[in-house]
């Protein structure tokens, strides 16, 4: 009986510690937490006053005495102390910590992560109460979450476009054959939109508003019907509120740089592939995951650039956490996918 109780208390977990969002999967339960990777801090005392969704609600509207920060940058920990507190809080929401309860934790990390960045992730998770911490590359987790047969001796190509990084990889027999981790993704596109609106219209907008524009009218290729949206912001000359009209062509022009960088990364990985793997990709296609894959026309743009069919993962926003969660459910089967 005691053994069964401890097994219940030590449910293995998986975590997608992303630049934009943190998701946690509990073995046998599925995804139990999905919150923004944001922390609100009181400037004078340094005290954390809000985390996750509550902190995001304060972003852009925070008072003089409060700052809202994102402790993750480019897919890795940027502010160790704040990130550790955030991870500890999120894990505390999904399991009660007992002295003998030390669950295994699988954490998805960028493929280009350094040894120092690996150590930061492991230490943050252990401080939060995890026992043994296992790291899995995000493209590997995304491929598993997409349902690709990574155990087969054929090449499978996955492109995971997150908030901080774009991970491009060709996977075969539980291993990444060739890959590229590009620190250009959703955040870079949002910044580009903010800069474009500022230069073109003299209007200041937040990155959150830029994200809304990208989702509603953004596109990678010209659309059959023009999309337009009324945008409210702050006139940079007068300092007063101002309303302008923005079209899909504006957002497409603004995000051309980040979009081209992603397409070029896909080209480079294909060039690295062996002839056999390249043949497999031509047959199996390219699969997209991550929030960035939701950009209208992206599949068409990639197809135009490389001549290979492009498919999108079901529920791409959760492909990585689904894959990391599958690893916790079938730990021994996926033992070879972990980073050393």
ABEGO torsion letter per residue (X at the ends): XAAAAAAAAABBBBBBBBAABBBBBBBGAEBABBBBBBBBBBAAAGBBABBEAAAAAABGABBAABBBBBABBGGBBABAAAAAAAAAAAAAAABBBBAABBBBBBBBBBAABBAAAAAAAAAAAAAAGBBBBBBBBAAAAAAAAAGBBAABABBBBBBBBBAABBBBBBBBGGBBABBBBBBBBAAAAAAAAAAAAAAAAGBBBBAAAAAAAAAAABBABBBABBBBBBBBBBBAAAGBBBBBBBBAAAAAAAAAAAAAAAAAAAAAAAAABBAAAAAAAAAAEBBBBEAAAABBGAAAAAAAAAGBBBBBBBGAAAAAAAAAAAAAABAAAAAAABBX
